[in-house]
Amino acid sequence: MAFALIKLLPQQPKLRFMAYRNWAFPLSVVMMVVSLGVFGALGLNLGIDFRGGTVIEIRTTDGPADVGGIRTQLNQLQFGDVEVQSFGNDTDVLIRIEQQPGGDQAQQAVVERVRAELGDTGIEYRRFEVVGPRVSGELAVAGVIAVLAALGAILVYIWVRFEWQFAIGAIIATVHDVILTLGLFAITGLEFNLSSIAAILTIVGYSLNDTVVVYDRVRENLRRYKKMLIDDLLDLSVNSMLSRTIMTSVTTLIALGSLFLFGGEIIRSFTAAMIWGVLVGTYSSIFVAGPVLIFLKLRPASSAKASDSAEEPETAATSDDGSSKA
Amino acid sequence: MLYFAPWKTALIIAFAILSVVFAMPNAFDEETVETWPDFAPQQRIVLGLDLQGGAHMLLQVERDSLVEDRLEVLRDDVRTALRDERIGYTGLSFQGEAVQLRIRDLDRVGEARTILDALATPVESFTLGQQSPDVTVDVSNDGLARLTLTADGIDARVAQAVDQSIEVIRRRIDQLGTTEPTIQREGQDRVLVQVPGLDDPQRLKDLLQQTAALSFHLLCDEMSVDEALRTRAPAGCELLNSVDEPVQPYLIQSRALIQGDQLADAQPGFDQNTQEAIVQFRFNTSGATTFGQATTENVGLPFAIVLDDEVISAPVIREPILGGSGQISGNFTPELANDLAILLRAGALPADLTIVEERTVGPGLGADSIAAGEIAGVIGAIGVLLFMGLSYGLFGLFANVALFVNVSLILAALSVLGATLTLPGIAGILLTVGMAVDSNVLIFERIREEVRRGRKTIAAIDVGFREALRTILDANITTLIAAVILLQLGSGPVRGFAVTLAIGIVTTVFTAYTMTRLMIALWVKSRRPTALPI
């Protein structure tokens, strides 16, 4: 079986990734500033998990739903902010009702009154979700704690396994991804709920996975090429992992794309965030995580300073250099 | 890296086959699996409520209502204890979480202190792990006495109320005849109730939220109801409304003749004369004695049957009821009588319960989600398998076999562990499929690189594996950390995702280290390749 698509990728790409930092860094900074700006100005479209309130999903069993009619009916109940929208197809309708004043008991009354108003004929009640004020507050706190705890734990792990520059670099790249993902939620108005926290944590995991793979190679090359300039060394490392990075991103995107298209309406915002996260994570492990190591002075930038290390280069390294030029 | 002892080879292959066997039941429907012989594994993955439909309710025991109840009991205890000793007092009242009063006779303050001290009962302390009083008694020399509920005392009561509530809720839900409800403590003061496959969440809510405290009271004859409405109920009496419309007030004695906790049984039925739906009840032995005595002493007087502070009916005692059984009638529908009987049999809740979170999914949506998850899973998996096969040829095939075993392992682990599969869980599995090939890609790319560096094919494979495994471990542990933290945060859907993600990471590293390596080792052994297929 000699056929293999992978051979179409350049065997040894020599892209100057570190030189690209001249535009990659400003681009990243601009994207982060825009994300944070929109996040600060508009905030997130918080779901009931964090804001409290009621979500009801219904399906009309006798033809397409009259979204406008349902909205008019529900507005008579005076629940304040009521959103009625079509959900996936023309018979499914999602109703969102903001948290009612009067504590947990008051939220329960909402479901009963909506059922009484819309009636039971021709309507299938597919889902009720009611989150009271006490629980929503706790979930919001727990979500923030989870993201911070994950970042902290991973920082410690990388610190232990690598040098401190790597830990800082990985965290910068990860925070970059988290901010851009928050930006996606803020700009698109995608609902931000508990599964969005799950998406962010998975993005953190995925992006770090990518970053660690590159760093692992950087560490190896640092031992192997004692005198190589840091720019060249990082370029070499990123280039040699490039086909892997692309392959893994593609397979993950195939899986996520299938979920996005066929996995149903309920997890669509979750997969949308994940797809964005994989793209951003891949970008950041190449264009952010690598170049950041230069700024963190992992190795002196000039070869004169580096040459004061007296050790002999490993034999494997020299032969590798020779063969790679052939 | 490429040598496997024969027993290791056998073990890995056996493990792979076993994982497929244990994942098998999930590929068939329940009826088919039941016909399998006993030695075949039959455990299927438990589907989450979002997939099979059902109700998830988080209930909170109301601390304030418990405090209020305890304060009322404490006030009555103080009153009785001081009266028995004929110690005069004034201004018996509630002050926040304390009962306050003033001893009139300053000479007897010391004596009062001893009496009040005796009202405190020791409880298990959460903070110190030892006994501490549930009430602190503070009597100053100027006669001002203050009995304050302690945090330990309230906590102990909350914990007790949660335990009792779980018992009562279990008895009530068992009567609904649904399969395998989950009822468990959540945090300090909450109860999580999950009932799969329930059509009518409203009925469940009604069953959960009704306290169902039944009691029998004599009516107060100290003043007329009208007079009490105009002024206020005299000490020891209270005004309660009737359940029936139009609402009618009753003035009843606060002290109950007998309470519902003495009931031995309650059944719905019909009155033989009026054909009205009723609830027939029977007291236990001691209850029957008390009831018999009370009815004997009060023949000819009306008494009120009170449920949750509302009067169901107020019949006149015509004759002493000595057998300990009787019936309650009150314009019930048959269904209402049935539910009331369930509630009475299951006993009263020790405190008010509030639903603080509700998530109900209808069976239709659940089925749709399963279908969507399956379609997305199959298409995604085929896409990844095709892409790997096309990209890496023979090695891609190896990776695909490893991936198949990997997914079998995840499904087998979920089945055996009895973990719950949710829609986000399916997403987690599919994400693992996408990321699982990563470990294989890392290995293959490393092998290619070693060849480029001038190593011989077999040596390149050997070194490639060794170098790549370190990277795989480092990379996956970081993702595992994120997954474990998600598990800790774990509410419902998020936990389902974290469980499959965490299991998936472990199985991914495992299959890369065993399956892929074994297949390549066997290939190397049989073909002695001089060139890579990639």
Interface residues (C-beta under 8 A of the other chain):
Chain A: M1 A2 F3 A4 L5 I6 K7 Q11 Q12 E57 R59 G103 D104 Q105 Q108 V111 E112 R115 E124 Y125 R126 R127 F128 E129 V130 V131 G132 R134 V135 L139 A142 G143 I145 A146 A149 A150 A153 I154 Y157 I158 R161 L194 S195 I197 A198 L201 T202 V204 G205 Y206 L208 N209 D210 V212 V213 D216 R217 E220 S240 M241 S243 R244 M247 T248 V250 T251 T252 L253 I254 A255 L256 G257 S258 L259 L261 F262 G263 G264 I266 I267 F270 T271 M274 A316 S319 D320 S323 S324
Chain B: D50 L58 Q60 P201 Q202 K205 T354 I355 V356 E357 E358 R359 T360 V361 G362 G364 L365 D368 S369 A372 G373 I375 A376 G377 I379 G380 A381 G383 V384 F387 M388 L390 S391 Y392 G393 L394 F395 G396 L397 L423 P424 I426 A427 L430 L431 V433 G434 M435 V437 D438 V441 L442 F444 E445 R448 E449 R452 R453 G454 E467 R470 T471 D474 A475 N476 I477 T478 T479 L480 I481 A482 A483 I485 L486 Q488 L489 S491 G492 P493 V494 F497 A498 L501 P533 I534
